[in-house]
Amino acid sequence: MSSDIVVGKSVIEIPLESRETAIILLSALEPETQSGPSDRAITRLTIKDTTLIIEVEAGDLTALRAAMNSYLAWVSACIKSIEYVS
């Protein structure tokens, strides 16, 4: 078995209804970039117009998948919460 490390990167772009919603999501998710779901992945969040951009880099595919799943679940929960209170 090889001991090579697979390095993965993913960029997820989530178009939103408004820039305000993108800013709300960025603010809600930003603390997770400091203490994310795994110390094997690094996540950066940015906004372009009304799109939230989530960039995940990881040292292995398992960490990449786990981080992506976590951020997508958090985004989904945030959007549902915003819709509920609107």
N, C-alpha and C positions, 0 to 999 in steps of 0.2 A: 504494500500500500504506500502511496506517495504521501509525503508530508508537505506538499505544496499548499500554500495558502491562496484561496480564491478570494480576490478582492472584488467587491461589487459596488455599483453605484446606481441609484435610481433617482429620477426626477419626476415628481408627480405635480401636475398642474391642475388646479381645481378652479374652474370658472364660477364666480359667484354673482349674485344679483347686483351688488353694489360694492364700491370701494370701502364704504363703512363696514359692511359685513366682513370683508377681507381683513380690515384692521382689527375688528373684534376677535376674529379667529386667531390672527397673529398674536394678539395680546394674551389670549387664553392659552395658546400652545407654547409660547416663548419659554416659560419656565421649564417645560419638559425638555428643552434642548440642553439645559444645564444638568439635569439629572434624569436622562432618558431611560427607556426600558432596559437598555443594555449598555455596558461600558465598552462593548465591541462595535458600537455604531456611533457615528457623528451625524447630527441633523442640523441643517440650516433652513430657516424660513425667510422668505421674501414675498413682496407683493409687486405685481406688475399690472397696472390699471385695476381691474376688478378680479384678478386671478391670484390666488394664494399658491405659492410655489414651495414645495417641500423637497429638499435635496437630502438624500440619505446615502452615506458612504459607510461600508462595513468591511471588516477583515474576512468575513465568511458569509456564505449565502444564507445560513440559518439566522444570523444576526440581522442581515439585511431584510429578510422576510418578516422577522419579528418586529423590527422597528417600523417598517412600512405598515404592517397590520395595526400596530398601536396608534400611529398617527392618523390613519384612515378611520379607525374607530372613534378617536377623539374628535376628529372633524365632523363625523356623522352625528355624534352626540351634541356637539356645539350647534350645528345647524338645526337639529330638531329642537333644541332649547330655545334658540332664537325664534323659530317658527311658532313655538308654543306661547311665548310671551308677546308676540306681535299681534 
